[in-house]
Amino acid sequence: MIATRKIKYLIIGNSAGGIGAAEAIREVDKAGTITIVSDEPYPTYSRPLISEYLAHPYPVEKMAYRQPDFYEKNKIKTLLGEKVIQVNPDKRTVKLESGTTLAWQKLLLATGGTPIFPEMEGNQLKGVFTFNRLDDSRAIDGFLNQYRNRVRAVVIGGGLIGVSVTEALLRRGIEVTIVEMKDWILNTILDEEAAGFEVQALAQTGTNIITGHTAEKINSYLPGEVSGVTLDDGRVLPCQMAVIAIGVRPRLEVVAESGIKINRGIVVDRRMATSAPDIYACGDAAEAFDFVYGVNRLTPVWPNAYEGGRVAGLNMAGTQTEYQGGTAMNALKYFGVYIASAGLVTPPDDSYETLINRYNGIYKKVIIKKGKLAGMVFAGDIEKSGIVYNLMKDRVDVSKFKEALVADDFGLASLPESVWRDWLAGAPPEGVPVITSIEKPEELVIGD
Amino acid sequence: MKKVYIKEDVCIGCGLCEVYCRLKHSRSKDLVKAYKKETPRPLSRLRVDESGIVSLSVRCQHCDDAPCIGACLTGALSRDPSTSLVIVDEERCIGCGTCTLACPLGIPKLDMAQKKMVKCDLCQDEEIPVCVANCPNEALLYAEVEEALT
């Protein structure tokens, strides 16, 4: 069955990228038909909140990324719980698993990421989970409710997802061991010192962290159920559940045979357009411009997905817009420890300059190359981190005030006026009546 | 829409804007309680940055392209269609700090006790925001954006 009328804007994906695009399209084109398809049966929700949901109590309504009337108000048709299985760029159609074929004029691939699930003995056992979407959180929740007593968990992978699920499990009273292959947890987004803040917080919760090792297999003594994890050195960690959190890769199945150019993700230009006409991509599925590296890279973080989606949407609706670029950026607040990082966190070679300041339990570090910021890590206090991030994003030459960036009293006033003036409202207007001096000044009484 | 403009050349960095902001956003509306007793402790939505003789009273600019809105992980930040202000839905904010990292002014403040971000609302129930109204040196100006451009 082929729908007779072409959808003007078809969006695959109902998360940050897809919503960013739909909102941008509606700013420009109030009437063109928009349809969002997603294999998840829920209205758009905040994916990062799945850990809050698991931690309890967190009503699912509070996870809504947009108001309940969002789709209706913006005249967006949704096909939720429908999976796209194939994109055909020549015929300008997509095929759904249910058998329907949809025709489109402009298409956005905001398909997101999917957990990397290794070939490993025992990975099909009951009690093995991933942690990427609401249904994963619901599945773990159901498991914990059933086996309420004395569940121990092993989290395989100490990245963002691994630490998120750990925090949620701890709040549910579960004992957790994290197994991280590299030398420290959160190693892709934090340097060793900043990660130490998290390690210390985790230690206080009694969480066991094993670094420099991988899980080799998941054991089962009771048929079909998890009983432990065996590491590469032969060590056995007894547990009743295992969460596989070794990483996420772009979801590319739908474009696999479409001829659209793929590297590690779907390759897009600065307009977020793919190699096929009228097809755009954004978010975790896309490889878009990274302003720190100066090349296209995967930067699977929520803010970049939204921004990339927004740029894609504007271009789809005919407003030429360029993506300024994004880079890895994360703000963390696990266990009440605030950390923000962006770009590089450790200099790859000695052509980079690193400036560090430590005071009152606060750690600030910036990495500079040829006068421009290439990375930053703020731990313990992230206020004003946005100033540094935007200096990096706008590629401002910071050589003249680089020491100030990590100083205790850093602020906008530490920067040249040319920088902060633009960021503030601009020069104060002339000739606008000021609001005081309306009353007559009091008469000075002398010698009373 | 109106914005707060700063005249940094006459700002003496006294910090009264911060004091009045905190008072305004307290529950007790009592200065001593706001600073010493009230829990959760109210926070000033603005910040005075100083370096040498320059001091800047910095607050949310309710930017047109508001990077905080796009960066917000939960959808708690949005633009109020009636006032054009960037507003936060405290119910949905989890205080993750992503807006703080995205903002060029680094102004979204995190209320550690409540695990929420707090931000400037330009004192919607006042004719003039309290920081402007109480600036002793007229270093702050509340004016229409259009007015400022001409």
Boltz contact constraints between the chains, C-beta under 6 A:
constraints:
  - contact:
      token1: [A, 46]
      token2: [B, 73]
      max_distance: 6.0
  - contact:
      token1: [A, 46]
      token2: [B, 74]
      max_distance: 6.0
  - contact:
      token1: [A, 48]
      token2: [B, 73]
      max_distance: 6.0
  - contact:
      token1: [A, 65]
      token2: [B, 75]
      max_distance: 6.0
  - contact:
      token1: [A, 66]
      token2: [B, 75]
      max_distance: 6.0
  - contact:
      token1: [A, 302]
      token2: [B, 73]
      max_distance: 6.0
  - contact:
      token1: [A, 303]
      token2: [B, 71]
      max_distance: 6.0
  - contact:
      token1: [A, 306]
      token2: [B, 70]
      max_distance: 6.0
  - contact:
      token1: [A, 307]
      token2: [B, 70]
      max_distance: 6.0
  - contact:
      token1: [A, 329]
      token2: [B, 101]
      max_distance: 6.0
  - contact:
      token1: [A, 331]
      token2: [B, 96]
      max_distance: 6.0
  - contact:
      token1: [A, 331]
      token2: [B, 97]
      max_distance: 6.0
  - contact:
      token1: [A, 331]
      token2: [B, 98]
      max_distance: 6.0
  - contact:
      token1: [A, 331]
      token2: [B, 101]
      max_distance: 6.0
  - contact:
      token1: [A, 333]
      token2: [B, 96]
      max_distance: 6.0
  - contact:
      token1: [A, 333]
      token2: [B, 97]
      max_distance: 6.0
  - contact:
      token1: [A, 338]
      token2: [B, 97]
      max_distance: 6.0
  - contact:
      token1: [A, 340]
      token2: [B, 101]
      max_distance: 6.0
  - contact:
      token1: [A, 382]
      token2: [B, 97]
      max_distance: 6.0
  - contact:
      token1: [A, 382]
      token2: [B, 100]
      max_distance: 6.0
  - contact:
      token1: [A, 384]
      token2: [B, 106]
      max_distance: 6.0
  - contact:
      token1: [A, 385]
      token2: [B, 101]
      max_distance: 6.0
  - contact:
      token1: [A, 386]
      token2: [B, 100]
      max_distance: 6.0
  - contact:
      token1: [A, 386]
      token2: [B, 101]
      max_distance: 6.0
  - contact:
      token1: [A, 386]
      token2: [B, 102]
      max_distance: 6.0
  - contact:
      token1: [A, 386]
      token2: [B, 103]
      max_distance: 6.0
  - contact:
      token1: [A, 386]
      token2: [B, 106]
      max_distance: 6.0
  - contact:
      token1: [A, 387]
      token2: [B, 106]
      max_distance: 6.0
  - contact:
      token1: [A, 389]
      token2: [B, 101]
      max_distance: 6.0
  - contact:
      token1: [A, 390]
      token2: [B, 104]
      max_distance: 6.0
  - contact:
      token1: [A, 411]
      token2: [B, 49]
      max_distance: 6.0
  - contact:
      token1: [A, 412]
      token2: [B, 49]
      max_distance: 6.0
  - contact:
      token1: [A, 412]
      token2: [B, 56]
      max_distance: 6.0
  - contact:
      token1: [A, 412]
      token2: [B, 58]
      max_distance: 6.0
  - contact:
      token1: [A, 413]
      token2: [B, 49]
      max_distance: 6.0
  - contact:
      token1: [A, 413]
      token2: [B, 50]
      max_distance: 6.0
  - contact:
      token1: [A, 413]
      token2: [B, 51]
      max_distance: 6.0
  - contact:
      token1: [A, 413]
      token2: [B, 54]
      max_distance: 6.0
  - contact:
      token1: [A, 413]
      token2: [B, 56]
      max_distance: 6.0
  - contact:
      token1: [A, 414]
      token2: [B, 51]
      max_distance: 6.0
  - contact:
      token1: [A, 423]
      token2: [B, 104]
      max_distance: 6.0
  - contact:
      token1: [A, 423]
      token2: [B, 105]
      max_distance: 6.0
  - contact:
      token1: [A, 425]
      token2: [B, 3]
      max_distance: 6.0
  - contact:
      token1: [A, 425]
      token2: [B, 5]
      max_distance: 6.0
  - contact:
      token1: [A, 425]
      token2: [B, 61]
      max_distance: 6.0
  - contact:
      token1: [A, 428]
      token2: [B, 5]
      max_distance: 6.0
  - contact:
      token1: [A, 428]
      token2: [B, 7]
      max_distance: 6.0
  - contact:
      token1: [A, 428]
      token2: [B, 141]
      max_distance: 6.0
  - contact:
      token1: [A, 429]
      token2: [B, 143]
      max_distance: 6.0
  - contact:
      token1: [A, 429]
      token2: [B, 147]
      max_distance: 6.0
  - contact:
      token1: [A, 429]
      token2: [B, 148]
      max_distance: 6.0
  - contact:
      token1: [A, 432]
      token2: [B, 143]
      max_distance: 6.0
  - contact:
      token1: [A, 432]
      token2: [B, 147]
      max_distance: 6.0
  - contact:
      token1: [A, 434]
      token2: [B, 138]
      max_distance: 6.0
  - contact:
      token1: [A, 435]
      token2: [B, 128]
      max_distance: 6.0
  - contact:
      token1: [A, 436]
      token2: [B, 138]
      max_distance: 6.0
